[in-house]
Amino acid sequence: MMLTVQLFARARDLAGADALAVVLPTGATVGELRTAISQICPALRDLLPRCAIAVDEDFAGDDRSLFMNAEVAVIPPVSGGSSQ
């Protein structure tokens, strides 16, 4: 199956793209998706372990199975704000 994985914030910057097309077997897991993304875009390899993965608008653990047409997003950790 082919999934379009949306990238946000630092992940988008490192990849130089808003999204990646990832081909996985049907029923592959989020953990397998992380591995595939690392192979497709090595620049994301160090960031991915710290990123949340959302599937169909819910955060997903690495054991969650993926299915065709799932909406998938890589959401890096955020920091910032004021220090008052």
C-alpha positions in Angstrom: 0.0 0.0 0.0 1.1 3.6 -0.6 0.7 6.1 2.2 1.2 9.8 2.0 2.9 10.9 5.2 2.5 14.6 6.1 5.5 16.2 7.7 5.4 19.2 10.1 7.9 21.7 11.6 11.5 20.4 11.9 10.6 17.1 10.0 9.4 19.1 7.0 12.6 21.3 7.2 14.9 18.3 7.3 13.1 16.5 4.5 12.7 19.5 2.3 9.2 18.5 1.6 5.7 18.7 3.1 5.0 15.0 2.6 6.6 11.7 1.7 5.2 8.8 -0.3 5.9 5.5 1.6 5.1 2.0 0.3 4.5 -0.6 2.9 2.8 -4.0 3.0 -0.9 -3.9 4.1 -1.1 -4.1 7.9 2.4 -2.8 8.5 2.9 -1.0 11.8 3.8 2.5 12.7 7.2 1.2 13.8 7.7 -0.3 10.4 6.7 3.1 8.9 9.3 4.8 11.1 11.9 2.5 9.6 10.8 3.1 6.1 10.8 6.8 6.5 14.4 6.6 7.8 15.4 4.7 4.7 13.6 7.1 2.3 14.9 10.2 4.1 18.0 9.6 6.1 18.0 13.3 7.3 15.0 12.3 9.5 16.7 9.3 11.1 17.7 11.1 14.4 14.5 13.0 14.8 12.0 10.2 14.2 12.4 8.5 17.5 11.3 11.7 19.3 8.4 12.4 16.9 4.7 11.5 17.5 3.0 9.7 14.7 -0.7 10.5 14.2 -2.9 8.1 12.3 -6.4 9.3 11.3 -6.0 12.3 13.7 -5.1 10.1 16.7 -1.6 9.6 18.2 -0.5 6.1 17.5 2.0 3.8 19.2 4.5 1.8 17.1 2.4 -1.3 17.3 -0.6 0.2 15.6 -1.4 -1.4 12.2 -1.8 0.9 9.2 -4.2 0.5 6.4 -4.6 2.0 2.9 -6.0 5.5 2.8 -4.9 6.2 6.4 -4.1 9.9 7.1 -0.6 9.8 8.6 1.5 12.7 10.0 4.9 13.0 11.6 4.8 15.6 14.4 8.1 16.6 15.9 8.4 17.7 19.6 7.9 21.4 20.1 9.6 23.8 22.4 9.7 27.4 22.9 7.6 30.0 24.6 8.6 32.9 26.7 10.7 32.6 29.9 9.1 35.3 32.1 
